[in-house]
Amino acid sequence: QIYVRDSELNSFERQERLERSTCLASDLVKTGMKLFNQSYVWNKPLRSVGIRGCDLVIPKQEVQLSLLENEESRLKREQLERTTDILRGRYGYFSLQRGLMLKDKNLSNIDAKKDHTIHPVAYAM
């Protein structure tokens, strides 16, 4: 699901169900960008954009394999994302970034984990 708000505080949400369960951030981003490109008209500057996953499943749940998708490639992408998370957890978020982030110093200083942590509304004490 994506949430978009423009500079005049007009907003909308769009959602789409993935074909299969995933633990890959790249799959969520790909679907989110598709929804964004289909829905947003570039007549006003953006104020905020959000993406979230719904109907989440446990990590080790068995899934139906696809005959159309390369499972070996998907497993490699999963391992890469896990390794990225481990490195960032050990050495900090900025220890590993995409090269594209170095082109824009304002973007490269954004700490997505620290700046966008959503805390639970209520929890047991």
N, CA, C and O atoms as a GROMACS GRO file, in nm:
protein
  500
    1GLN      N    1   0.085  -0.116   0.000
    1GLN     CA    2   0.000   0.000   0.000
    1GLN      C    3   0.090   0.123   0.000
    1GLN      O    4   0.192   0.126   0.069
    2ILE      N    5   0.052   0.224  -0.078
    2ILE     CA    6   0.125   0.350  -0.077
    2ILE      C    7   0.032   0.461  -0.029
    2ILE      O    8  -0.090   0.453  -0.045
    3TYR      N    9   0.092   0.563   0.028
    3TYR     CA   10   0.022   0.682   0.073
    3TYR      C   11   0.099   0.801   0.018
    3TYR      O   12   0.220   0.810   0.038
    4VAL      N   13   0.029   0.893  -0.050
    4VAL     CA   14   0.094   1.009  -0.112
    4VAL      C   15   0.021   1.135  -0.069
    4VAL      O   16  -0.102   1.141  -0.073
    5ARG      N   17   0.098   1.236  -0.028
    5ARG     CA   18   0.042   1.367   0.008
    5ARG      C   19   0.120   1.474  -0.068
    5ARG      O   20   0.243   1.471  -0.072
    6ASP      N   21   0.047   1.568  -0.128
    6ASP     CA   22   0.114   1.675  -0.203
    6ASP      C   23   0.130   1.799  -0.116
    6ASP      O   24   0.094   1.799   0.002
    7SER      N   25   0.186   1.905  -0.174
    7SER     CA   26   0.217   2.026  -0.098
    7SER      C   27   0.092   2.100  -0.048
    7SER      O   28   0.103   2.182   0.043
    8GLU      N   29  -0.025   2.072  -0.106
    8GLU     CA   30  -0.150   2.134  -0.059
    8GLU      C   31  -0.226   2.042   0.036
    8GLU      O   32  -0.344   2.066   0.065
    9LEU      N   33  -0.160   1.937   0.085
    9LEU     CA   34  -0.214   1.840   0.181
    9LEU      C   35  -0.327   1.754   0.125
    9LEU      O   36  -0.401   1.693   0.202
   10ASN      N   37  -0.340   1.747  -0.006
   10ASN     CA   38  -0.430   1.650  -0.068
   10ASN      C   39  -0.358   1.516  -0.066
   10ASN      O   40  -0.237   1.509  -0.091
   11SER      N   41  -0.431   1.410  -0.038
   11SER     CA   42  -0.365   1.279  -0.028
   11SER      C   43  -0.451   1.169  -0.089
   11SER      O   44  -0.572   1.185  -0.109
   12PHE      N   45  -0.386   1.057  -0.117
   12PHE     CA   46  -0.456   0.938  -0.163
   12PHE      C   47  -0.376   0.815  -0.124
   12PHE      O   48  -0.257   0.822  -0.095
   13GLU      N   49  -0.445   0.702  -0.124
   13GLU     CA   50  -0.382   0.572  -0.097
   13GLU      C   51  -0.418   0.478  -0.212
   13GLU      O   52  -0.527   0.485  -0.268
   14ARG      N   53  -0.325   0.391  -0.244
   14ARG     CA   54  -0.346   0.286  -0.344
   14ARG      C   55  -0.286   0.158  -0.288
   14ARG      O   56  -0.186   0.160  -0.216
   15GLN      N   57  -0.349   0.046  -0.322
   15GLN     CA   58  -0.294  -0.081  -0.275
   15GLN      C   59  -0.310  -0.188  -0.381
   15GLN      O   60  -0.395  -0.180  -0.470
   16GLU      N   61  -0.224  -0.287  -0.369
   16GLU     CA   62  -0.227  -0.402  -0.461
   16GLU      C   63  -0.171  -0.522  -0.386
   16GLU      O   64  -0.074  -0.511  -0.312
   17ARG      N   65  -0.234  -0.635  -0.407
   17ARG     CA   66  -0.187  -0.758  -0.344
   17ARG      C   67  -0.078  -0.820  -0.432
   17ARG      O   68  -0.091  -0.828  -0.554
   18LEU      N   69   0.030  -0.863  -0.367
   18LEU     CA   70   0.137  -0.929  -0.439
   18LEU      C   71   0.092  -1.068  -0.481
   18LEU      O   72   0.004  -1.128  -0.418
   19GLU      N   73   0.152  -1.119  -0.587
   19GLU     CA   74   0.114  -1.252  -0.636
   19GLU      C   75   0.152  -1.361  -0.538
   19GLU      O   76   0.085  -1.464  -0.530
   20ARG      N   77   0.260  -1.339  -0.462
   20ARG     CA   78   0.305  -1.439  -0.365
   20ARG      C   79   0.367  -1.370  -0.246
   20ARG      O   80   0.404  -1.252  -0.253
   21SER      N   81   0.378  -1.441  -0.137
   21SER     CA   82   0.441  -1.386  -0.017
   21SER      C   83   0.586  -1.352  -0.046
   21SER      O   84   0.651  -1.418  -0.128
   22THR      N   85   0.636  -1.248   0.021
   22THR     CA   86   0.775  -1.210   0.000
   22THR      C   87   0.832  -1.151   0.127
   22THR      O   88   0.760  -1.097   0.211
   23CYS      N   89   0.963  -1.161   0.141
   23CYS     CA   90   1.033  -1.093   0.250
   23CYS      C   91   1.133  -0.994   0.191
   23CYS      O   92   1.219  -0.941   0.263
   24LEU      N   93   1.122  -0.968   0.062
   24LEU     CA   94   1.216  -0.880  -0.008
   24LEU      C   95   1.164  -0.738  -0.014
   24LEU      O   96   1.054  -0.713  -0.064
   25ALA      N   97   1.242  -0.646   0.038
   25ALA     CA   98   1.206  -0.504   0.030
   25ALA      C   99   1.197  -0.461  -0.117
   25ALA      O  100   1.115  -0.376  -0.151
   26SER      N  101   1.281  -0.518  -0.202
   26SER     CA  102   1.281  -0.479  -0.343
   26SER      C  103   1.148  -0.513  -0.410
   26SER      O  104   1.105  -0.440  -0.500
   27ASP      N  105   1.082  -0.620  -0.369
   27ASP     CA  106   0.950  -0.653  -0.424
   27ASP      C  107   0.846  -0.550  -0.382
   27ASP      O  108   0.760  -0.511  -0.462
   28LEU      N  109   0.852  -0.506  -0.255
   28LEU     CA  110   0.759  -0.405  -0.207
   28LEU      C  111   0.783  -0.271  -0.277
   28LEU      O  112   0.688  -0.202  -0.314
   29VAL      N  113   0.909  -0.234  -0.295
   29VAL     CA  114   0.942  -0.108  -0.362
   29VAL      C  115   0.896  -0.112  -0.508
   29VAL      O  116   0.841  -0.014  -0.558
   30LYS      N  117   0.918  -0.222  -0.574
   30LYS     CA  118   0.878  -0.235  -0.715
   30LYS      C  119   0.727  -0.217  -0.730
   30LYS      O  120   0.682  -0.145  -0.819
   31THR      N  121   0.650  -0.281  -0.645
   31THR     CA  122   0.504  -0.268  -0.650
   31THR      C  123   0.460  -0.128  -0.611
   31THR      O  124   0.370  -0.071  -0.673
   32GLY      N  125   0.524  -0.071  -0.508
   32GLY     CA  126   0.492   0.064  -0.466
   32GLY      C  127   0.519   0.168  -0.574
   32GLY      O  128   0.439   0.258  -0.595
   33MET      N  129   0.631   0.154  -0.643
   33MET     CA  130   0.665   0.248  -0.752
   33MET      C  131   0.567   0.232  -0.868
   33MET      O  132   0.532   0.331  -0.933
   34LYS      N  133   0.524   0.110  -0.895
   34LYS     CA  134   0.426   0.089  -1.001
   34LYS      C  135   0.296   0.160  -0.967
   34LYS      O  136   0.238   0.229  -1.052
   35LEU      N  137   0.249   0.143  -0.844
   35LEU     CA  138   0.126   0.210  -0.800
   35LEU      C  139   0.141   0.362  -0.805
   35LEU      O  140   0.050   0.433  -0.849
   36PHE      N  141   0.256   0.412  -0.761
   36PHE     CA  142   0.281   0.555  -0.761
   36PHE      C  143   0.279   0.610  -0.904
   36PHE      O  144   0.212   0.710  -0.931
   37ASN      N  145   0.351   0.546  -0.994
   37ASN     CA  146   0.358   0.594  -1.133
   37ASN      C  147   0.222   0.588  -1.204
   37ASN      O  148   0.194   0.670  -1.290
   38GLN      N  149   0.139   0.492  -1.168
   38GLN     CA  150   0.005   0.482  -1.227
   38GLN      C  151  -0.090   0.588  -1.173
   38GLN      O  152  -0.186   0.625  -1.241
   39SER      N  153  -0.065   0.638  -1.052
   39SER     CA  154  -0.164   0.720  -0.983
   39SER      C  155  -0.130   0.868  -0.970
   39SER      O  156  -0.221   0.951  -0.962
   40TYR      N  157  -0.002   0.903  -0.967
   40TYR     CA  158   0.033   1.041  -0.935
   40TYR      C  159   0.051   1.125  -1.060
   40TYR      O  160   0.119   1.084  -1.154
   41VAL      N  161  -0.013   1.242  -1.061
   41VAL     CA  162   0.003   1.339  -1.169
   41VAL      C  163   0.098   1.447  -1.116
   41VAL      O  164   0.076   1.502  -1.009
   42TRP      N  165   0.202   1.475  -1.190
   42TRP     CA  166   0.309   1.563  -1.142
   42TRP      C  167   0.274   1.712  -1.158
   42TRP      O  168   0.352   1.787  -1.216
   43ASN      N  169   0.159   1.756  -1.106
   43ASN     CA  170   0.125   1.897  -1.116
   43ASN      C  171   0.155   1.973  -0.987
   43ASN      O  172   0.152   2.096  -0.986
   44LYS      N  173   0.186   1.903  -0.877
   44LYS     CA  174   0.219   1.966  -0.749
   44LYS      C  175   0.337   1.892  -0.686
   44LYS      O  176   0.353   1.771  -0.706
   45PRO      N  177   0.419   1.964  -0.609
   45PRO     CA  178   0.529   1.897  -0.539
   45PRO      C  179   0.476   1.802  -0.431
   45PRO      O  180   0.368   1.822  -0.377
   46LEU      N  181   0.554   1.699  -0.403
   46LEU     CA  182   0.518   1.602  -0.298
   46LEU      C  183   0.558   1.653  -0.161
   46LEU      O  184   0.662   1.717  -0.144
   47ARG      N  185   0.476   1.623  -0.063
   47ARG     CA  186   0.509   1.652   0.077
   47ARG      C  187   0.555   1.524   0.146
   47ARG      O  188   0.651   1.527   0.223
   48SER      N  189   0.487   1.412   0.119
   48SER     CA  190   0.527   1.286   0.180
   48SER      C  191   0.479   1.169   0.096
   48SER      O  192   0.378   1.176   0.026
   49VAL      N  193   0.555   1.061   0.106
   49VAL     CA  194   0.522   0.935   0.040
   49VAL      C  195   0.549   0.825   0.140
   49VAL      O  196   0.654   0.823   0.204
   50GLY      N  197   0.455   0.733   0.154
   50GLY     CA  198   0.472   0.622   0.246
   50GLY      C  199   0.441   0.491   0.176
   50GLY      O  200   0.362   0.486   0.083
   51ILE      N  201   0.504   0.386   0.222
   51ILE     CA  202   0.476   0.251   0.170
   51ILE      C  203   0.469   0.157   0.289
   51ILE      O  204   0.548   0.169   0.383
   52ARG      N  205   0.375   0.064   0.286
   52ARG     CA  206   0.365  -0.032   0.394
   52ARG      C  207   0.317  -0.166   0.342
   52ARG      O  208   0.255  -0.176   0.236
   53GLY      N  209   0.347  -0.268   0.418
   53GLY     CA  210   0.302  -0.402   0.386
   53GLY      C  211   0.189  -0.443   0.478
   53GLY      O  212   0.192  -0.414   0.598
   54CYS      N  213   0.089  -0.509   0.425
   54CYS     CA  214  -0.026  -0.555   0.502
   54CYS      C  215  -0.040  -0.706   0.485
   54CYS      O  216   0.019  -0.764   0.394
   55ASP      N  217  -0.118  -0.769   0.570
   55ASP     CA  218  -0.139  -0.914   0.566
   55ASP      C  219  -0.005  -0.989   0.567
   55ASP      O  220   0.018  -1.078   0.485
   56LEU      N  221   0.081  -0.952   0.660
   56LEU     CA  222   0.214  -1.011   0.668
   56LEU      C  223   0.205  -1.155   0.718
   56LEU      O  224   0.111  -1.191   0.789
   57VAL      N  225   0.303  -1.235   0.681
   57VAL     CA  226   0.309  -1.374   0.723
   57VAL      C  227   0.440  -1.398   0.798
   57VAL      O  228   0.531  -1.316   0.791
   58ILE      N  229   0.449  -1.509   0.870
   58ILE     CA  230   0.571  -1.540   0.943
   58ILE      C  231   0.684  -1.569   0.842
   58ILE      O  232   0.657  -1.616   0.732
   59PRO      N  233   0.809  -1.541   0.879
   59PRO     CA  234   0.920  -1.552   0.784
   59PRO      C  235   0.943  -1.691   0.726
   59PRO      O  236   0.977  -1.703   0.609
   60LYS      N  237   0.926  -1.794   0.803
   60LYS     CA  238   0.960  -1.930   0.756
   60LYS      C  239   0.839  -2.006   0.701
   60LYS      O  240   0.844  -2.128   0.690
   61GLN      N  241   0.732  -1.936   0.667
   61GLN     CA  242   0.614  -2.003   0.615
   61GLN      C  243   0.643  -2.058   0.476
   61GLN      O  244   0.706  -1.992   0.393
   62GLU      N  245   0.598  -2.180   0.450
   62GLU     CA  246   0.619  -2.240   0.320
   62GLU      C  247   0.535  -2.168   0.216
   62GLU      O  248   0.422  -2.127   0.243
   63VAL      N  249   0.590  -2.152   0.096
   63VAL     CA  250   0.519  -2.086  -0.013
   63VAL      C  251   0.521  -2.175  -0.136
   63VAL      O  252   0.610  -2.260  -0.152
   64GLN      N  253   0.424  -2.155  -0.219
   64GLN     CA  254   0.418  -2.228  -0.345
   64GLN      C  255   0.526  -2.175  -0.438
   64GLN      O  256   0.531  -2.055  -0.465
   65LEU      N  257   0.612  -2.263  -0.487
   65LEU     CA  258   0.716  -2.221  -0.580
   65LEU      C  259   0.654  -2.187  -0.715
   65LEU      O  260   0.552  -2.242  -0.754
   66SER      N  261   0.719  -2.096  -0.783
   66SER     CA  262   0.670  -2.053  -0.914
   66SER      C  263   0.752  -2.118  -1.024
   66SER      O  264   0.874  -2.126  -1.016
   67LEU      N  265   0.684  -2.165  -1.127
   67LEU     CA  266   0.754  -2.217  -1.244
   67LEU      C  267   0.805  -2.105  -1.333
   67LEU      O  268   0.893  -2.126  -1.416
   68LEU      N  269   0.750  -1.984  -1.316
   68LEU     CA  270   0.784  -1.872  -1.403
   68LEU      C  271   0.896  -1.785  -1.346
   68LEU      O  272   0.957  -1.708  -1.420
   69GLU      N  273   0.922  -1.796  -1.217
   69GLU     CA  274   1.025  -1.713  -1.154
   69GLU      C  275   1.147  -1.798  -1.123
   69GLU      O  276   1.134  -1.915  -1.086
   70ASN      N  277   1.264  -1.740  -1.137
   70ASN     CA  278   1.388  -1.810  -1.107
   70ASN      C  279   1.407  -1.812  -0.955
   70ASN      O  280   1.444  -1.711  -0.896
   71GLU      N  281   1.382  -1.927  -0.894
   71GLU     CA  282   1.389  -1.940  -0.748
   71GLU      C  283   1.531  -1.919  -0.697
   71GLU      O  284   1.550  -1.863  -0.588
   72GLU      N  285   1.630  -1.961  -0.772
   72GLU     CA  286   1.769  -1.942  -0.729
   72GLU      C  287   1.802  -1.793  -0.719
   72GLU      O  288   1.869  -1.751  -0.625
   73SER      N  289   1.757  -1.716  -0.815
   73SER     CA  290   1.779  -1.571  -0.814
   73SER      C  291   1.707  -1.507  -0.695
   73SER      O  292   1.763  -1.419  -0.629
   74ARG      N  293   1.585  -1.550  -0.667
   74ARG     CA  294   1.510  -1.495  -0.554
   74ARG      C  295   1.579  -1.527  -0.422
   74ARG      O  296   1.586  -1.442  -0.333
   75LEU      N  297   1.631  -1.648  -0.407
   75LEU     CA  298   1.702  -1.686  -0.285
   75LEU      C  299   1.829  -1.604  -0.267
   75LEU      O  300   1.865  -1.568  -0.154
   76LYS      N  301   1.897  -1.574  -0.377
   76LYS     CA  302   2.017  -1.489  -0.369
   76LYS      C  303   1.981  -1.348  -0.326
   76LYS      O  304   2.053  -1.287  -0.247
   77ARG      N  305   1.870  -1.296  -0.376
   77ARG     CA  306   1.826  -1.162  -0.336
   77ARG      C  307   1.788  -1.161  -0.187
   77ARG      O  308   1.817  -1.064  -0.117
   78GLU      N  309   1.724  -1.267  -0.139
   78GLU     CA  310   1.691  -1.277   0.004
   78GLU      C  311   1.817  -1.276   0.089
   78GLU      O  312   1.824  -1.204   0.189
   79GLN      N  313   1.916  -1.353   0.050
   79GLN     CA  314   2.042  -1.359   0.125
   79GLN      C  315   2.113  -1.224   0.123
   79GLN      O  316   2.171  -1.184   0.224
   80LEU      N  317   2.109  -1.155   0.010
   80LEU     CA  318   2.171  -1.023   0.000
   80LEU      C  319   2.104  -0.924   0.094
   80LEU      O  320   2.172  -0.846   0.162
   81GLU      N  321   1.970  -0.925   0.099
   81GLU     CA  322   1.899  -0.834   0.190
   81GLU      C  323   1.926  -0.869   0.336
   81GLU      O  324   1.938  -0.778   0.419
   82ARG      N  325   1.934  -0.997   0.369
   82ARG     CA  326   1.966  -1.037   0.507
   82ARG      C  327   2.106  -0.989   0.545
   82ARG      O  328   2.127  -0.937   0.655
   83THR      N  329   2.202  -1.007   0.454
   83THR     CA  330   2.339  -0.963   0.480
   83THR      C  331   2.346  -0.812   0.496
   83THR      O  332   2.417  -0.762   0.583
   84THR      N  333   2.272  -0.739   0.414
   84THR     CA  334   2.266  -0.593   0.426
   84THR      C  335   2.213  -0.554   0.563
   84THR      O  336   2.268  -0.465   0.627
   85ASP      N  337   2.107  -0.620   0.608
   85ASP     CA  338   2.049  -0.590   0.740
   85ASP      C  339   2.149  -0.620   0.852
   85ASP      O  340   2.159  -0.543   0.948
   86ILE      N  341   2.223  -0.729   0.840
   86ILE     CA  342   2.322  -0.766   0.942
   86ILE      C  343   2.433  -0.662   0.948
   86ILE      O  344   2.472  -0.619   1.056
   87LEU      N  345   2.485  -0.621   0.831
   87LEU     CA  346   2.592  -0.522   0.827
   87LEU      C  347   2.546  -0.388   0.884
   87LEU      O  348   2.619  -0.324   0.961
   88ARG      N  349   2.426  -0.346   0.848
   88ARG     CA  350   2.375  -0.219   0.900
   88ARG      C  351   2.347  -0.228   1.049
   88ARG      O  352   2.366  -0.130   1.122
   89GLY      N  353   2.302  -0.344   1.097
   89GLY     CA  354   2.280  -0.362   1.239
   89GLY      C  355   2.410  -0.358   1.318
   89GLY      O  356   2.413  -0.307   1.430
   90ARG      N  357   2.515  -0.411   1.261
   90ARG     CA  358   2.644  -0.416   1.332
   90ARG      C  359   2.722  -0.285   1.322
   90ARG      O  360   2.780  -0.239   1.420
   91TYR      N  361   2.723  -0.224   1.201
   91TYR     CA  362   2.809  -0.108   1.178
   91TYR      C  363   2.734   0.022   1.155
   91TYR      O  364   2.796   0.126   1.130
   92GLY      N  365   2.602   0.020   1.164
   92GLY     CA  366   2.523   0.141   1.146
   92GLY      C  367   2.462   0.149   1.006
   92GLY      O  368   2.512   0.088   0.911
   93TYR      N  369   2.354   0.224   0.997
   93TYR     CA  370   2.278   0.232   0.873
   93TYR      C  371   2.363   0.283   0.756
   93TYR      O  372   2.348   0.235   0.644
   94PHE      N  373   2.452   0.378   0.782
   94PHE     CA  374   2.528   0.440   0.673
   94PHE      C  375   2.649   0.358   0.630
   94PHE      O  376   2.722   0.400   0.540
   95SER      N  377   2.672   0.243   0.691
   95SER     CA  378   2.787   0.161   0.654
   95SER      C  379   2.772   0.100   0.515
   95SER      O  380   2.872   0.064   0.452
   96LEU      N  381   2.650   0.090   0.466
   96LEU     CA  382   2.626   0.030   0.336
   96LEU      C  383   2.516   0.108   0.266
   96LEU      O  384   2.402   0.113   0.314
   97GLN      N  385   2.550   0.170   0.153
   97GLN     CA  386   2.452   0.249   0.077
   97GLN      C  387   2.470   0.221  -0.071
   97GLN      O  388   2.575   0.174  -0.115
   98ARG      N  389   2.366   0.251  -0.146
   98ARG     CA  390   2.375   0.242  -0.291
   98ARG      C  391   2.460   0.357  -0.342
   98ARG      O  392   2.458   0.466  -0.284
   99GLY      N  393   2.533   0.336  -0.449
   99GLY     CA  394   2.618   0.439  -0.507
   99GLY      C  395   2.539   0.562  -0.548
   99GLY      O  396   2.592   0.674  -0.543
  100LEU      N  397   2.415   0.544  -0.589
  100LEU     CA  398   2.330   0.655  -0.630
  100LEU      C  399   2.311   0.757  -0.518
  100LEU      O  400   2.297   0.876  -0.544
  101MET      N  401   2.312   0.710  -0.394
  101MET     CA  402   2.292   0.800  -0.281
  101MET      C  403   2.406   0.900  -0.266
  101MET      O  404   2.387   1.007  -0.208
  102LEU      N  405   2.523   0.869  -0.318
  102LEU     CA  406   2.637   0.959  -0.305
  102LEU      C  407   2.625   1.081  -0.396
  102LEU      O  408   2.698   1.178  -0.378
  103LYS      N  409   2.536   1.076  -0.494
  103LYS     CA  410   2.517   1.189  -0.584
  103LYS      C  411   2.443   1.304  -0.519
  103LYS      O  412   2.461   1.420  -0.558
  104ASP      N  413   2.359   1.276  -0.420
  104ASP     CA  414   2.280   1.378  -0.353
  104ASP      C  415   2.307   1.370  -0.202
  104ASP      O  416   2.260   1.278  -0.135
  105LYS      N  417   2.382   1.465  -0.151
  105LYS     CA  418   2.421   1.463  -0.009
  105LYS      C  419   2.301   1.474   0.084
  105LYS      O  420   2.303   1.418   0.193
  106ASN      N  421   2.195   1.546   0.042
  106ASN     CA  422   2.075   1.555   0.127
  106ASN      C  423   2.009   1.420   0.142
  106ASN      O  424   1.968   1.383   0.252
  107LEU      N  425   1.998   1.345   0.034
  107LEU     CA  426   1.937   1.212   0.041
  107LEU      C  427   2.025   1.114   0.116
  107LEU      O  428   1.975   1.028   0.189
  108SER      N  429   2.156   1.124   0.098
  108SER     CA  430   2.245   1.026   0.159
  108SER      C  431   2.255   1.040   0.310
  108SER      O  432   2.307   0.951   0.376
  109ASN      N  433   2.205   1.151   0.367
  109ASN     CA  434   2.208   1.170   0.512
  109ASN      C  435   2.078   1.128   0.580
  109ASN      O  436   2.066   1.141   0.702
  110ILE      N  437   1.982   1.078   0.505
  110ILE     CA  438   1.856   1.033   0.563
  110ILE      C  439   1.876   0.896   0.626
  110ILE      O  440   1.922   0.802   0.560
  111ASP      N  441   1.842   0.884   0.752
  111ASP     CA  442   1.849   0.756   0.822
  111ASP      C  443   1.707   0.698   0.826
  111ASP      O  444   1.629   0.730   0.916
  112ALA      N  445   1.676   0.614   0.729
  112ALA     CA  446   1.539   0.562   0.714
  112ALA      C  447   1.491   0.488   0.838
  112ALA      O  448   1.374   0.499   0.875
  113LYS      N  449   1.577   0.415   0.902
  113LYS     CA  450   1.536   0.338   1.019
  113LYS      C  451   1.509   0.430   1.138
  113LYS      O  452   1.406   0.417   1.203
  114LYS      N  453   1.600   0.523   1.166
  114LYS     CA  454   1.585   0.611   1.282
  114LYS      C  455   1.473   0.713   1.261
  114LYS      O  456   1.394   0.737   1.353
  115ASP      N  457   1.465   0.771   1.143
  115ASP     CA  458   1.369   0.879   1.117
  115ASP      C  459   1.227   0.831   1.095
  115ASP      O  460   1.134   0.909   1.110
  116HIS      N  461   1.207   0.704   1.061
  116HIS     CA  462   1.075   0.658   1.023
  116HIS      C  463   1.031   0.534   1.101
  116HIS      O  464   0.960   0.449   1.048
  117THR      N  465   1.071   0.525   1.224
  117THR     CA  466   1.029   0.414   1.308
  117THR      C  467   0.888   0.442   1.359
  117THR      O  468   0.861   0.548   1.415
  118ILE      N  469   0.800   0.348   1.340
  118ILE     CA  470   0.662   0.360   1.388
  118ILE      C  471   0.651   0.281   1.516
  118ILE      O  472   0.677   0.160   1.518
  119HIS      N  473   0.614   0.347   1.622
  119HIS     CA  474   0.602   0.282   1.751
  119HIS      C  475   0.460   0.231   1.770
  119HIS      O  476   0.366   0.291   1.719
  120PRO      N  477   0.444   0.122   1.843
  120PRO     CA  478   0.309   0.069   1.864
  120PRO      C  479   0.221   0.168   1.940
  120PRO      O  480   0.269   0.243   2.025
  121VAL      N  481   0.093   0.166   1.907
  121VAL     CA  482  -0.002   0.255   1.972
  121VAL      C  483  -0.022   0.212   2.117
  121VAL      O  484  -0.026   0.296   2.207
  122ALA      N  485  -0.034   0.084   2.139
  122ALA     CA  486  -0.054   0.034   2.275
  122ALA      C  487   0.021  -0.096   2.291
  122ALA      O  488   0.036  -0.173   2.196
  123TYR      N  489   0.066  -0.120   2.410
  123TYR     CA  490   0.135  -0.244   2.439
  123TYR      C  491   0.114  -0.281   2.586
  123TYR      O  492   0.087  -0.196   2.670
  124ALA      N  493   0.128  -0.410   2.613
  124ALA     CA  494   0.103  -0.459   2.749
  124ALA      C  495   0.218  -0.421   2.840
  124ALA      O  496   0.334  -0.420   2.800
  125MET      N  497   0.184  -0.390   2.963
  125MET     CA  498   0.289  -0.354   3.061
  125MET      C  499   0.304  -0.464   3.162
  125MET      O  500   0.387  -0.454   3.253
   0.00000   0.00000   0.00000
